[in-house]
Amino acid sequence: MPNASLMVIESAERFGLSQLHQLRGRIGRGARESACILLYGELQGTARERLKVIFESTDGFEIARRDLELRGPGEVLGERQSGAPLLRFADLERDKDLVVAAVQAAAELIERDPGAARAHVARWLGSRRELAEA
C-alpha cells in the first residue's frame, strides 16, 4: 500500500533486526507522516537489545552491523545462520582489513593457478564439497 502511514507489529521480540527494518520500511512512502509501533511481550536474551537497535537507528548498514555483533556470523559456508564464529583467531569486524587482503590474495591465486585454488578449496571443505558448486 503506497499510502500506508501506520504499522503495528505484534510480538516484535520474535522478529530479527532485518525483518523489523524491512517491515518498517514499507510505510511512510507517501507524503503523510508515518509511525511503526512495536508491541512486545517478555524480553528474553538479546530481544531488548534488538528492539533498542531498531528504536535508535533507521540506517540499514548500522542495523546489519549491530545484528552481526549480536548474533554472530554463523558459518560462512554451511547451515548455521547465527552463533559464535568458527574462526578461531579472526574477528570479522576487528580484522576487516585482513579479510579484504585475504579476498585479494584468493583472487590472485585463482587467476594465477586455478588448479591450486580448487585443491585448496577441496581440502578446506572436506566432505562439504557440494557447497563449492553453489
C-alpha positions as a Markdown table, in Angstrom:
| # | Residue | x | y | z |
|---|---|---|---|---|
| 1 | Met | 0.0 | 0.0 | 0.0 |
| 2 | Pro | 1.8 | 3.1 | -1.2 |
| 3 | Asn | 0.0 | 5.5 | 1.2 |
| 4 | Ala | 0.2 | 3.4 | 4.4 |
| 5 | Ser | 1.1 | 5.5 | 7.4 |
| 6 | Leu | 0.7 | 3.2 | 10.4 |
| 7 | Met | 2.1 | -0.2 | 11.0 |
| 8 | Val | 1.6 | -2.2 | 14.2 |
| 9 | Ile | 3.9 | -5.2 | 14.7 |
| 10 | Glu | 2.8 | -7.7 | 17.4 |
| 11 | Ser | 5.3 | -9.9 | 19.2 |
| 12 | Ala | 8.2 | -7.7 | 17.8 |
| 13 | Glu | 10.6 | -9.5 | 20.1 |
| 14 | Arg | 10.2 | -12.6 | 17.9 |
| 15 | Phe | 11.5 | -10.9 | 14.7 |
| 16 | Gly | 15.0 | -10.4 | 13.6 |
| 17 | Leu | 16.5 | -7.0 | 13.0 |
| 18 | Ser | 16.4 | -7.4 | 9.2 |
| 19 | Gln | 12.7 | -8.3 | 9.3 |
| 20 | Leu | 11.8 | -5.4 | 11.5 |
| 21 | His | 13.8 | -3.0 | 9.4 |
| 22 | Gln | 12.2 | -4.2 | 6.2 |
| 23 | Leu | 8.7 | -4.1 | 7.6 |
| 24 | Arg | 9.2 | -0.6 | 9.0 |
| 25 | Gly | 10.4 | 0.5 | 5.5 |
| 26 | Arg | 7.0 | -0.5 | 4.0 |
| 27 | Ile | 5.3 | 2.5 | 5.5 |
| 28 | Gly | 5.9 | 6.2 | 5.1 |
| 29 | Arg | 6.4 | 6.2 | 1.4 |
| 30 | Gly | 3.7 | 8.7 | 0.8 |
| 31 | Ala | 3.5 | 12.4 | 1.8 |
| 32 | Arg | 1.9 | 11.8 | 5.2 |
| 33 | Glu | 3.9 | 11.3 | 8.4 |
| 34 | Ser | 4.1 | 7.7 | 9.4 |
| 35 | Ala | 4.6 | 5.6 | 12.6 |
| 36 | Cys | 5.6 | 2.0 | 13.3 |
| 37 | Ile | 4.5 | 0.6 | 16.6 |
| 38 | Leu | 6.3 | -2.4 | 18.1 |
| 39 | Leu | 4.3 | -4.4 | 20.6 |
| 40 | Tyr | 6.3 | -7.0 | 22.6 |
| 41 | Gly | 5.9 | -9.4 | 25.4 |
| 42 | Glu | 8.6 | -10.6 | 27.8 |
| 43 | Leu | 12.0 | -9.7 | 26.6 |
| 44 | Gln | 14.5 | -12.6 | 26.9 |
| 45 | Gly | 18.0 | -13.0 | 25.7 |
| 46 | Thr | 19.0 | -10.3 | 23.2 |
| 47 | Ala | 15.4 | -9.2 | 22.4 |
| 48 | Arg | 15.8 | -6.0 | 24.4 |
| 49 | Glu | 19.0 | -5.1 | 22.6 |
| 50 | Arg | 17.5 | -5.9 | 19.1 |
| 51 | Leu | 14.5 | -3.7 | 19.8 |
| 52 | Lys | 16.8 | -0.9 | 21.1 |
| 53 | Val | 18.7 | -1.0 | 17.8 |
| 54 | Ile | 15.5 | -0.6 | 15.8 |
| 55 | Phe | 14.4 | 2.2 | 18.0 |
| 56 | Glu | 17.7 | 4.1 | 17.7 |
| 57 | Ser | 18.5 | 3.6 | 14.0 |
| 58 | Thr | 17.0 | 3.7 | 10.6 |
| 59 | Asp | 20.3 | 3.1 | 8.9 |
| 60 | Gly | 20.3 | -0.4 | 7.3 |
| 61 | Phe | 24.1 | -0.7 | 7.4 |
| 62 | Glu | 24.2 | 0.2 | 11.1 |
| 63 | Ile | 21.4 | -2.2 | 11.8 |
| 64 | Ala | 23.2 | -5.0 | 9.9 |
| 65 | Arg | 26.5 | -4.3 | 11.8 |
| 66 | Arg | 24.7 | -4.5 | 15.1 |
| 67 | Asp | 22.9 | -7.6 | 14.0 |
| 68 | Leu | 26.3 | -9.2 | 13.2 |
| 69 | Glu | 27.6 | -8.1 | 16.6 |
| 70 | Leu | 24.5 | -9.5 | 18.5 |
| 71 | Arg | 24.0 | -12.8 | 16.6 |
| 72 | Gly | 27.5 | -13.6 | 15.4 |
| 73 | Pro | 28.3 | -14.5 | 11.8 |
| 74 | Gly | 27.4 | -18.2 | 12.0 |
| 75 | Glu | 29.1 | -20.2 | 9.2 |
| 76 | Val | 30.3 | -18.7 | 6.0 |
| 77 | Leu | 29.8 | -22.0 | 4.2 |
| 78 | Gly | 27.3 | -24.2 | 6.0 |
| 79 | Glu | 23.9 | -24.3 | 7.6 |
| 80 | Arg | 24.2 | -22.2 | 10.8 |
| 81 | Gln | 22.8 | -18.7 | 10.3 |
| 82 | Ser | 23.9 | -17.3 | 13.6 |
| 83 | Gly | 26.1 | -18.1 | 16.6 |
| 84 | Ala | 29.7 | -18.0 | 17.6 |
| 85 | Pro | 32.0 | -17.8 | 14.7 |
| 86 | Leu | 34.0 | -20.9 | 13.8 |
| 87 | Leu | 37.0 | -18.7 | 13.1 |
| 88 | Arg | 39.5 | -19.4 | 15.9 |
| 89 | Phe | 41.6 | -16.3 | 15.6 |
| 90 | Ala | 40.0 | -13.7 | 13.4 |
| 91 | Asp | 37.1 | -11.3 | 14.3 |
| 92 | Leu | 35.2 | -10.2 | 11.1 |
| 93 | Glu | 34.6 | -6.7 | 12.5 |
| 94 | Arg | 38.1 | -6.1 | 14.1 |
| 95 | Asp | 40.0 | -7.8 | 11.2 |
| 96 | Lys | 38.1 | -6.4 | 8.2 |
| 97 | Asp | 41.4 | -5.2 | 6.6 |
| 98 | Leu | 42.8 | -8.7 | 6.9 |
| 99 | Val | 39.6 | -10.1 | 5.4 |
| 100 | Val | 40.0 | -7.7 | 2.4 |
| 101 | Ala | 43.6 | -8.7 | 2.0 |
| 102 | Ala | 42.6 | -12.4 | 2.1 |
| 103 | Val | 39.9 | -11.9 | -0.6 |
| 104 | Gln | 42.5 | -10.2 | -2.8 |
| 105 | Ala | 45.0 | -13.0 | -2.3 |
| 106 | Ala | 42.4 | -15.6 | -3.1 |
| 107 | Ala | 41.5 | -13.7 | -6.3 |
| 108 | Glu | 45.2 | -13.6 | -7.3 |
| 109 | Leu | 45.6 | -17.4 | -6.6 |
| 110 | Ile | 42.5 | -18.2 | -8.7 |
| 111 | Glu | 43.9 | -16.1 | -11.6 |
| 112 | Arg | 47.4 | -17.4 | -11.3 |
| 113 | Asp | 46.8 | -21.1 | -10.5 |
| 114 | Pro | 43.2 | -22.2 | -10.7 |
| 115 | Gly | 44.1 | -25.9 | -10.1 |
| 116 | Ala | 45.9 | -25.0 | -6.8 |
| 117 | Ala | 42.9 | -22.8 | -5.8 |
| 118 | Arg | 40.5 | -25.7 | -6.4 |
| 119 | Ala | 42.7 | -28.1 | -4.5 |
| 120 | His | 42.9 | -25.7 | -1.6 |
| 121 | Val | 39.1 | -25.3 | -1.5 |
| 122 | Ala | 38.6 | -29.1 | -1.7 |
| 123 | Arg | 40.9 | -29.6 | 1.2 |
| 124 | Trp | 39.2 | -26.9 | 3.2 |
| 125 | Leu | 35.7 | -28.1 | 2.6 |
| 126 | Gly | 36.3 | -31.8 | 3.1 |
| 127 | Ser | 33.0 | -33.6 | 2.9 |
| 128 | Arg | 31.1 | -30.5 | 2.1 |
| 129 | Arg | 32.3 | -30.2 | -1.4 |
| 130 | Glu | 28.9 | -29.6 | -2.9 |
| 131 | Leu | 29.0 | -26.1 | -1.3 |
| 132 | Ala | 31.8 | -25.2 | -3.7 |
| 133 | Glu | 29.4 | -25.7 | -6.6 |
| 134 | Ala | 26.9 | -23.1 | -5.4 |
